[in-house]
Amino acid sequence: IRKGLTNDFHSLKPEIEKLTGHGGTPMAEAISLADTHLLKNQGRANIMILLTDGQPNNPTSTEQAANSAKTRGVRIITIGVGSDVDSAFLKRIASTQEDYHFVGESFELSRTLINIATELSGGLIGRR
């Protein structure tokens, strides 16, 4: 799903509900693309939320893309979804261990996103 940057959860909810898994994940490309867009938001917190099974096509290039984004000040929050999540990989590319989340069932996703949004809006954005 590609959607413009927004802080309106209600506009994202219909898109999230349409998510289905199929095929490979060009995760390195997605991280690089998001990083490029986030860097245009100078003066704002640059936060990327990566919703994935953590099974990238190319783990090495994905980790390099994540490290590059983090070096430039992008905070990466990863959400592993499903039974085949590679938690170790997602913890490595997340900015901190606390920035990794796991969702075993789709109904947990809304709660996880609300928890992340609550934490981000609670004044913690500039502290990391």
C-alpha positions, 0 to 999 in steps of 0.5 A: 500500500502506498499512501501519502504521509498522514497523521489521520489514522481513520484514513489509513484504517480502510487501507490496512484492512485490505492488506493481504500477503502474496509474493516477495517483499522488496523491503530494501526498496521500500525503506529507501523510498520511504527514507527519501520522502521522510528526509523532505520533512526537515524540521519534523520527526522522521519516523518510518513504520514497517509492517511486514512478515520480516522475510525480505528478498535480500536481507543484506541490502534491506539491513543496509537500507535500514542502517542508512536511514537510521544514520540520517536520523530516521526512526524505524518502528517494525511490526512483524505480522503473522506466524512466519515473522523473522523477529530477530531480523526485524529487531535488528532493523528497528531503531531500538528493541522497543521499536519492534512489535509483533502481531500474531492476529490481524485484530491485534494490528489496530491496537498495536498501531493505536499504542504506537500513535499514543506513544509518539504523540506523548512527547517521546518523539524528540527523545530518541 
